[in-house]
Amino acid sequence: METTSDFLNIKDVNTAFKINGKYYDAISHINLKVHHDEILAIVGESGCGKSTLATTIMGLHDPSETKISGEIEFEGTDLLKLDEAGYNKFRGAKIGMIFQDPLSALNPLKRIEDQISEVMTYHTNFTAEQKHKRVLELLDEVGIVNPERTARQFPHQLSGGMRQRVIIAIAIACKPDLIIADEPTTALDVTIQAQILDVLRKIQQENHAGIILITHDLGVVAETADRVAVMYAGQIVEEGTADQIFNKPKHPYTRSLLRSMPQRDNENDDLYVIQGNVPSLQKMPTTGDRFAPRIPWIDASAHEANPSMHEVEPGHEVRCTCYKSFTFPDQTGSVKV
Ligand SMILES: Nc1ncnc2c1ncn2[C@@H]1O[C@H](COP(=O)(O)OP(=O)(O)OP(=O)(O)O)[C@@H](O)[C@H]1O
């Protein structure tokens, strides 16, 4: 459903990488909308295409090595039609990005203040004084206790959690409408993770931004997301509100991910392990259910030949009809895995 708050509309996007002279799809036929005032989480195992989707939105691919098709409509502009100069007007200004590894995203030789100011120099007409004031404001906003001191410091003088706060400050410096956070807490310990997620949530509420949160960690999703898109092997296999995904999951992949997630009350139980691996791009099946090889006990006839998305309730869609007959091996009582 189209609403006035849809400001990012990804339509039938494919991104293929050139490997040994041939192109292979890393993401296929992605359709996704992001609204203002929401955190949309994209989850899936490593290699499912989450980062490729993020870097496709940000226009970070080398056109000589990548083929991209489809449309990414952002506030009325098709980002995929922009050249580098056009993209630079959006990146940092209207779209902010937070990467996993804050140390490699920061310049080790520059003071924090200069790194935060840089983005404002590029995108605003602020005077030096205005930029200085905004740097301190931003550091305060992301929860840095002594902004004056941190502004003067170099990245190596900060802890991992503080560095990630600085990265967030850079990403939000120009009040972007869209923030893409790719595994923003993976490198941090659990307490710091929770603080960074709080900062993200606060910023989303204050700036009315839309956030795409990419993570393989369902715990992070449960704590933060409003909506969730589950990706498997370059496709979205299920999409819904956080409540629908956690409480009424349908796709066998979503259910497997949830079952393999440690729970506070089943710490001593054996966790479910999803058989096999995400296929490499060269081995990616082009027809059939891409997850079928990892649930071999489900009869082939349960899968659609070319699985499409089906609405199960408003806002909740699932790929393939196999979810209707899916059970785990221990639930069927008759299958050994
Ligand atoms: N530049 C590239 N050239 C060739 N293949 C690539 C390139 N970038 C990613 N891939 C492949 O595309 C697939 C999707 O990778 P991607 O990094 O998007 O997945 P992901 O879900 O974000 O995983 P991770 O969490 O490990 O980053 C993988 O098979 C990966 O090996």
The ligand as an SDF file (V2000), in Angstrom:
LIG
                    3D

 31 33  0  0  0  0  0  0  0  0999 V2000
   32.1020   -7.0780   -4.7990 N   0  0  0  0  0  0  0  0  0  0  0  0
   31.6800   -8.3410   -4.8480 C   0  0  0  0  0  0  0  0  0  0  0  0
   32.0530   -9.1800   -5.8460 N   0  0  0  0  0  0  0  0  0  0  0  0
   31.5920  -10.4590   -5.9000 C   0  0  0  0  0  0  0  0  0  0  0  0
   30.7560  -10.9980   -4.9970 N   0  0  0  0  0  0  0  0  0  0  0  0
   30.3680  -10.2160   -3.9730 C   0  0  0  0  0  0  0  0  0  0  0  0
   30.7950   -8.8540   -3.8300 C   0  0  0  0  0  0  0  0  0  0  0  0
   30.2240   -8.3430   -2.7150 N   0  0  0  0  0  0  0  0  0  0  0  0
   29.4670   -9.3280   -2.1840 C   0  0  0  0  0  0  0  0  0  0  0  0
   29.5500  -10.4470   -2.9260 N   0  0  0  0  0  0  0  0  0  0  0  0
   28.8330  -11.7210   -2.6990 C   0  0  0  0  0  0  0  0  0  0  0  0
   27.4510  -11.3930   -2.6860 O   0  0  0  0  0  0  0  0  0  0  0  0
   26.7630  -12.1930   -1.7240 C   0  0  0  0  0  0  0  0  0  0  0  0
   26.0380  -11.2870   -0.7620 C   0  0  0  0  0  0  0  0  0  0  0  0
   27.0160  -10.6230    0.0440 O   0  0  0  0  0  0  0  0  0  0  0  0
   26.6180   -9.5140    1.1110 P   0  0  0  0  0  0  0  0  0  0  0  0
   27.9010   -9.0050    1.7250 O   0  0  0  0  0  0  0  0  0  0  0  0
   25.7020   -8.5540    0.5020 O   0  0  0  0  0  0  0  0  0  0  0  0
   25.8230  -10.4020    2.1730 O   0  0  0  0  0  0  0  0  0  0  0  0
   25.4620  -10.0510    3.6800 P   0  0  0  0  0  0  0  0  0  0  0  0
   24.1640  -10.7010    3.9230 O   0  0  0  0  0  0  0  0  0  0  0  0
   25.5630   -8.5990    3.9020 O   0  0  0  0  0  0  0  0  0  0  0  0
   26.5900  -10.7970    4.4710 O   0  0  0  0  0  0  0  0  0  0  0  0
   27.5860  -10.2260    5.6030 P   0  0  0  0  0  0  0  0  0  0  0  0
   26.7420  -10.0630    6.8100 O   0  0  0  0  0  0  0  0  0  0  0  0
   28.6240  -11.2870    5.7210 O   0  0  0  0  0  0  0  0  0  0  0  0
   28.1340   -8.9270    5.0450 O   0  0  0  0  0  0  0  0  0  0  0  0
   27.8280  -13.0840   -1.0820 C   0  0  0  0  0  0  0  0  0  0  0  0
   27.8070  -14.3350   -1.7570 O   0  0  0  0  0  0  0  0  0  0  0  0
   29.1200  -12.3430   -1.3440 C   0  0  0  0  0  0  0  0  0  0  0  0
   30.2000  -13.2420   -1.4100 O   0  0  0  0  0  0  0  0  0  0  0  0
  1  2  1  0
  2  3  1  0
  2  7  2  0
  3  4  2  0
  4  5  1  0
  5  6  2  0
  6  7  1  0
  6 10  1  0
  7  8  1  0
  8  9  2  0
  9 10  1  0
 10 11  1  0
 11 12  1  0
 11 30  1  0
 12 13  1  0
 13 14  1  0
 13 28  1  0
 14 15  1  0
 15 16  1  0
 16 17  2  0
 16 18  1  0
 16 19  1  0
 19 20  1  0
 20 21  2  0
 20 22  1  0
 20 23  1  0
 23 24  1  0
 24 25  2  0
 24 26  1  0
 24 27  1  0
 28 29  1  0
 28 30  1  0
 30 31  1  0
M  END
$$$$
